């Protein structure tokens, strides 16, 4: 979970809380907690960073979901809510998703969420003493209405059978945006 992030893993819950205290008041990156209200439990974080009001753009970043959140409908809904915030509430033109080129899970997630691959910046950073190639994805405002419909269709209770299995995948619903 921490391999591709510039921080972590944390030696203890107290060390993680200390890190949270350091980033909680920042405006960029602007962190959001992902919580299970029914269980009164925080299950992950994600952030908006590289927020550029003039350009109308931001980047989804620091996506760190606990194993209890990974692969759940709630995880998809959390990402959808942040994307909706950027396009619907704020009115930005562009949202980026960047990840370590070696992070196959993050690249698959970006594609599943409908982000379009833009390229790889070679040796874009040094993270934990290693050269990092950074893969770039984006969604632009003209793509958002169709993607929003795809998310809403996927999140609809009608898309899940009585055992909670999806009838159609989000990847299928967002596929047109990736071509």
Secondary structure, DSSP 4 states (H G I P E B T S, - for coil): --TTSSS---SSHHHHHHHHHHHTT-SSSEEEEEEETTTTEEEEEEEEEEEETTTTEEEEEEEEE-TTTTTSHHHHHHHHHHHHIIIIII--SEEEEEEETT-HHHHHHHHHTTPEEEEEEEEEEEETTEEEEEEEEEEEHHHHHHHHHHHHHHHSGGGB-TTS-BSS-HHHHHHHHH-
